[in-house]
Amino acid sequence: MPRPAKIEEATKQYKLLMTVSSYERLKKHAAEQQARSLDQVSVADLIRESIEIYLEALDDDDYEGGVGSSSGDGV
């Protein structure tokens, strides 16, 4: 039986290269979230959610493009 579709709009595939340590951290978080949920949670789910959060920040009028404390804001 095929997996149910999680994305209800047009999609685009993209091959992503990441470090093994980043993948393993995401895998651990996905397993923890799935244990607390009735839904299946995968590494891909976490990546998609992170992209949406980042895009919302980019679309925000207050976003200045800085990363961390090196953005020059003195924080």
C-alpha positions, -999 to 999 in steps of 0.1 A, spaced: 0 0 0 15 34 -9 20 61 16 -7 87 20 1 121 5 12 146 32 15 176 8 -18 187 -7 -4 209 -34 20 207 -63 54 195 -53 90 196 -65 117 171 -56 151 184 -45 181 163 -36 197 176 -4 233 169 8 238 173 45 262 161 71 257 127 87 257 144 122 229 168 111 208 139 97 213 118 129 202 147 150 171 152 129 164 115 129 165 115 168 141 145 170 118 128 144 117 96 165 110 116 197 82 136 181 66 105 166 67 88 200 46 117 214 22 118 184 -3 97 167 11 107 133 42 94 116 71 120 118 100 117 94 133 136 89 117 150 57 87 163 77 111 182 100 130 196 70 98 208 53 86 224 85 119 242 90 118 255 54 83 269 60 94 287 92 125 301 75 104 313 45 80 331 69 110 348 85 123 358 51 89 372 40 86 392 73 91 429 67 114 431 97 139 405 85 173 420 79 191 389 66 215 386 96 226 354 110 233 351 147 252 378 166 274 385 136 246 405 120 259 437 134 230 444 157 252 443 188 231 416 204 
